[in-house]
Amino acid sequence: MQNSDLLLNNMDAAAKEAADVLKALSNPGRLRILCALAPGPLTVTEIETAIDASQSYVSGQLLKLRGEGLVRCERDGRAMYYQLSDPRVRPLLEKIYQLFCSED
């Protein structure tokens, strides 16, 4: 395989991976959940309160985000805490906040 072919294959793989992350961020509900998790881990109940959504909606969106590798959960006794799992997501969320949510 030539260097240019390898470069194109790497670029294709990176573009697909970036598109998958951006696709998850394009859903307003999932974006709100990810923004709520940016400061640190939360339980489902805390996420429900933070984004003013039902338990079933939050759970369904968290399932999708887990499947996409963007969040993970850890059990602490009876509580399940969700947190960001992909370190590339936090800077994206910070930039989105800066561009769209900041009052400046």
trRosetta pair geometry for C-beta under 8 A, 3 or more apart (Angstrom, degrees):
i j d omega theta_ij theta_ji phi_ij phi_ji
1 5 4.8 -121 -173 87 90 129
1 6 5.5 107 129 -58 118 90
1 9 7.9 -17 -177 -5 143 142
2 5 4.7 96 57 6 78 103
2 6 7.0 -144 97 -4 41 87
3 6 5.6 -56 -147 38 33 112
3 7 6.2 36 154 -21 67 106
4 7 5.6 -50 -145 36 32 114
4 8 6.4 33 154 -18 63 105
5 8 5.7 -55 -149 38 31 111
5 9 6.3 32 153 -19 65 106
6 9 5.7 -54 -147 37 31 112
6 10 6.3 30 154 -17 65 106
7 10 5.8 -55 -148 38 29 110
7 11 6.2 30 153 -20 64 108
8 11 5.5 -53 -143 38 31 112
8 12 6.2 36 155 -22 65 104
9 12 5.7 -51 -147 34 30 113
9 13 6.5 28 154 -17 63 105
10 13 5.8 -55 -149 37 31 110
10 14 6.2 28 154 -16 66 108
11 14 5.8 -56 -144 40 30 109
11 15 6.1 32 156 -21 65 107
12 15 5.8 -55 -145 36 27 111
12 16 6.5 27 156 -18 63 105
13 16 5.9 -55 -150 35 30 109
13 17 6.4 28 154 -17 64 108
14 17 5.7 -56 -147 38 32 111
14 18 6.2 31 155 -18 66 107
15 18 5.8 -54 -144 39 30 110
15 19 6.1 32 155 -21 64 108
16 19 5.7 -55 -146 37 30 113
16 20 6.4 34 154 -23 64 104
17 20 5.8 -52 -151 31 31 113
17 21 6.8 28 153 -15 63 103
18 21 5.9 -55 -152 37 34 109
18 22 6.2 28 153 -14 68 110
19 22 5.7 -57 -142 43 31 109
19 23 6.1 41 154 -29 65 104
20 23 5.6 -48 -147 28 28 116
20 24 6.9 29 153 -17 60 101
20 68 6.7 -179 160 -152 103 104
21 24 5.9 -56 -158 33 34 110
21 25 6.5 26 148 -13 66 109
21 68 7.7 138 -101 164 50 120
21 70 7.2 132 -130 -88 79 114
21 86 7.2 -144 -115 122 119 160
21 88 6.9 -52 -127 102 162 121
21 89 6.9 -149 -158 -90 118 86
21 92 7.4 168 148 -26 124 171
22 25 5.4 -57 -145 43 37 111
22 26 6.2 49 151 -37 67 101
23 26 5.6 -48 -150 19 31 118
23 27 7.9 32 153 -20 56 93
24 27 6.6 -53 -170 20 37 106
24 30 5.6 -106 177 133 74 148
24 34 7.9 98 135 -48 106 142
24 64 7.5 172 -128 136 98 103
24 65 6.6 107 -163 -111 128 72
24 68 5.0 141 -81 147 140 169
24 70 5.8 179 140 -33 162 153
25 30 7.2 -122 -103 103 25 107
25 31 5.4 73 -161 -93 59 98
25 34 7.1 -60 -108 37 78 158
25 89 8.0 179 -73 -141 114 94
25 92 6.7 -89 -92 141 156 134
25 96 7.4 -153 -173 -67 128 155
26 31 7.6 157 19 -49 3 120
27 30 4.1 56 81 20 112 110
27 31 6.3 175 83 -15 54 87
27 61 7.7 -167 120 -134 136 109
28 31 5.5 -57 -142 38 29 114
28 32 6.3 32 158 -21 65 104
29 32 5.8 -53 -150 33 30 111
29 33 6.6 29 151 -17 63 104
29 51 7.4 97 -150 164 67 146
29 53 7.0 91 -143 -97 106 158
29 57 6.9 -103 -158 166 143 110
29 61 5.3 -124 129 -99 113 149
30 33 5.5 -51 -150 35 37 113
30 34 6.3 36 153 -18 67 104
30 61 5.2 -163 -85 -167 75 112
30 64 6.7 -80 -95 90 130 122
30 65 5.9 163 -147 -70 108 107
31 34 5.7 -54 -146 38 32 110
31 35 6.3 33 154 -19 65 106
31 96 7.5 -114 -163 148 118 161
32 35 5.7 -53 -146 38 31 112
32 36 6.4 34 153 -21 64 105
32 50 7.9 167 158 119 94 94
32 51 4.5 107 139 -125 124 125
32 53 7.9 124 98 -24 138 133
33 36 5.6 -54 -150 34 31 112
33 37 6.4 22 154 -13 65 109
33 47 5.9 29 -133 -163 87 124
33 51 6.2 -47 -74 -36 61 155
33 58 6.9 144 -101 -141 122 80
33 61 5.6 167 -23 122 154 131
33 62 6.8 -149 -172 -75 153 74
33 65 6.6 -126 101 -40 137 155
33 71 7.7 -58 135 -50 115 151
34 37 5.7 -61 -147 42 32 108
34 38 6.8 58 149 -50 63 88
34 65 7.1 -177 -69 -129 94 140
34 70 6.7 -46 -101 153 118 128
34 71 7.4 -137 -100 -59 77 110
34 84 6.8 73 -151 -94 81 101
34 89 6.4 -106 -164 168 128 129
34 93 5.9 -145 133 -91 106 130
35 38 5.6 -25 -155 -9 37 120
35 93 5.7 174 -96 -159 66 118
35 96 7.7 -104 -86 90 111 123
35 97 6.9 134 -132 -75 113 107
36 39 8.0 -59 173 24 36 94
36 42 6.3 -47 139 14 103 158
36 46 7.9 165 163 128 123 86
36 47 5.5 122 111 -129 148 75
36 50 4.1 110 -134 124 131 147
36 51 5.8 -88 -46 -45 143 100
37 40 7.5 -113 -171 84 53 17
37 41 7.2 13 -148 -112 88 31
37 42 6.0 -121 -100 18 71 108
37 47 7.4 -2 -60 -100 90 111
37 71 6.5 -45 180 -112 177 117
37 82 6.2 -74 -108 116 130 94
37 83 5.9 162 -172 -136 113 39
37 84 5.3 146 125 -43 117 81
38 84 6.7 45 -99 -35 45 136
38 90 6.1 128 -139 -128 88 79
38 93 5.0 -153 -91 119 131 150
38 94 7.4 150 -158 -62 140 73
38 97 8.0 -99 36 -40 176 141
40 83 6.8 -35 -178 -118 43 108
41 74 7.4 -46 -131 40 149 107
41 81 4.0 36 168 169 127 117
41 82 6.4 158 -150 74 76 34
41 83 4.1 -50 -88 -67 82 107
42 46 3.9 -130 -169 92 102 125
42 47 5.1 128 113 -55 129 80
42 50 6.8 -30 -158 -12 165 143
42 81 6.7 145 70 -150 14 75
42 82 6.0 -28 66 57 69 86
42 83 7.8 133 15 -78 60 64
43 46 4.7 98 51 6 75 101
43 47 7.1 -137 96 -3 40 86
43 79 5.2 -67 -102 -166 125 110
43 80 6.5 108 -135 71 77 56
43 81 5.9 -56 -76 -96 62 59
43 82 7.4 116 -123 10 18 84
44 47 5.6 -56 -150 37 33 111
44 48 6.3 42 150 -26 66 102
44 55 6.3 63 147 -142 120 84
44 58 5.6 137 -162 115 87 129
44 59 6.2 18 -140 -75 136 81
44 62 7.0 -86 -106 -17 95 159
44 80 6.7 32 -20 72 100 104
44 82 7.1 82 -68 -10 62 122
45 48 5.5 -46 -149 29 32 117
45 49 6.6 29 154 -15 63 104
45 55 7.6 -12 -90 -101 61 102
46 49 5.8 -54 -151 38 33 110
46 50 6.2 35 152 -23 66 109
47 50 5.5 -54 -142 37 33 114
47 51 6.3 -4 169 11 68 108
47 53 7.8 -35 132 54 82 107
47 58 5.1 139 106 -155 116 135
47 62 7.5 101 90 -66 169 122
47 82 6.8 0 -46 50 139 132
48 51 7.0 -83 -148 52 18 82
48 52 7.7 56 164 -111 55 13
48 53 5.8 -118 -139 71 61 66
48 54 6.9 -17 -138 179 110 10
48 55 5.7 -23 -88 -80 141 60
48 58 5.1 -98 -78 -23 76 154
49 52 7.3 17 -166 -73 27 50
51 58 7.2 145 57 -95 124 106
53 57 4.6 -103 168 85 113 131
53 58 5.3 136 97 -54 115 91
54 57 4.6 94 60 7 85 103
54 58 6.9 -156 92 -4 43 87
55 58 5.9 -58 -145 40 30 108
55 59 6.0 29 158 -19 66 110
56 59 5.8 -54 -142 38 28 111
56 60 6.3 30 158 -20 63 108
57 60 5.9 -59 -151 36 27 110
57 61 6.4 20 156 -13 65 109
58 61 5.9 -61 -148 40 30 107
58 62 6.1 30 155 -20 66 109
59 62 5.7 -55 -144 37 29 112
59 63 6.4 36 154 -25 63 103
60 63 5.7 -51 -153 29 31 115
60 64 6.9 28 151 -14 62 102
61 64 5.7 -52 -153 36 37 111
61 65 6.3 35 150 -17 68 107
62 65 5.5 -54 -143 40 34 111
62 66 6.2 39 155 -22 67 103
62 71 6.4 -76 -150 81 77 147
62 73 7.6 57 171 -58 125 123
62 82 5.9 -88 -139 -108 126 155
63 66 5.8 -52 -147 34 28 111
63 67 6.4 29 152 -19 61 107
64 67 5.6 -56 -150 37 32 113
64 68 6.4 23 154 -12 66 109
65 68 5.7 -59 -146 43 32 107
65 70 4.7 -81 -169 67 85 109
65 71 4.4 36 129 15 117 112
66 69 7.6 43 179 -71 33 25
66 70 7.7 -97 -74 51 22 67
66 71 5.6 -63 -75 76 63 85
66 72 6.8 101 -125 -102 88 40
66 73 7.0 -34 -97 -9 128 100
69 85 6.3 -113 174 91 60 124
69 86 5.9 82 128 -61 87 114
70 84 6.9 -49 166 -144 69 69
70 85 6.3 135 152 46 18 91
70 86 5.2 -52 -121 9 53 120
70 89 5.8 96 -150 -73 95 154
71 82 5.2 14 173 -175 128 103
71 83 6.5 158 -153 80 82 28
71 84 6.1 -62 -103 -107 68 32
71 85 5.5 129 -148 -3 14 101
72 82 7.3 167 85 -147 31 61
72 83 6.3 -23 61 63 76 78
72 85 4.0 93 -15 -77 101 130
73 80 4.9 10 180 178 126 104
73 81 6.4 155 -155 78 70 41
73 82 4.9 -34 -95 -92 86 67
73 83 7.7 141 -99 16 39 68
74 80 7.3 156 77 -156 30 60
74 81 5.3 -21 62 61 83 95
74 83 7.4 -3 7 12 104 112
75 78 8.0 -40 -166 -148 96 7
75 79 7.2 149 -155 84 56 45
75 80 5.6 -33 -97 -100 66 69
75 81 7.8 165 -96 17 16 76
76 79 5.1 -19 66 69 87 96
76 80 7.9 159 21 -96 70 20
76 81 5.9 31 1 -12 115 116
84 87 7.8 110 131 -89 112 36
84 89 5.4 -150 -157 75 122 127
84 90 6.0 119 125 -61 166 90
86 89 4.6 86 83 -17 98 108
87 90 6.5 -37 -164 15 48 111
88 91 6.9 -58 -167 38 44 102
88 92 6.8 41 145 -16 70 113
89 92 5.5 -64 -156 41 39 114
89 93 6.1 38 152 -21 75 106
90 93 5.7 -56 -147 36 31 110
90 94 6.3 32 156 -20 65 105
91 94 5.5 -51 -144 36 35 115
91 95 6.3 35 157 -18 66 104
92 95 5.9 -57 -150 37 30 108
92 96 6.3 31 152 -19 65 107
93 96 5.6 -53 -145 37 32 112
93 97 6.2 36 154 -21 65 105
94 97 5.7 -52 -149 35 30 113
94 98 6.3 32 152 -21 63 106
95 98 5.5 -51 -146 36 33 114
95 99 6.2 23 158 -12 66 110
96 99 6.0 -62 -144 43 27 104
96 100 5.8 -22 174 22 66 117
96 101 7.4 47 128 -3 70 107
97 100 6.9 -79 -126 55 17 79
97 101 4.6 -49 -151 46 61 123
97 102 6.3 83 146 -44 72 87
98 101 7.7 5 -20 49 13 80
98 102 5.3 7 -140 -16 38 134
99 102 7.7 77 9 18 12 103
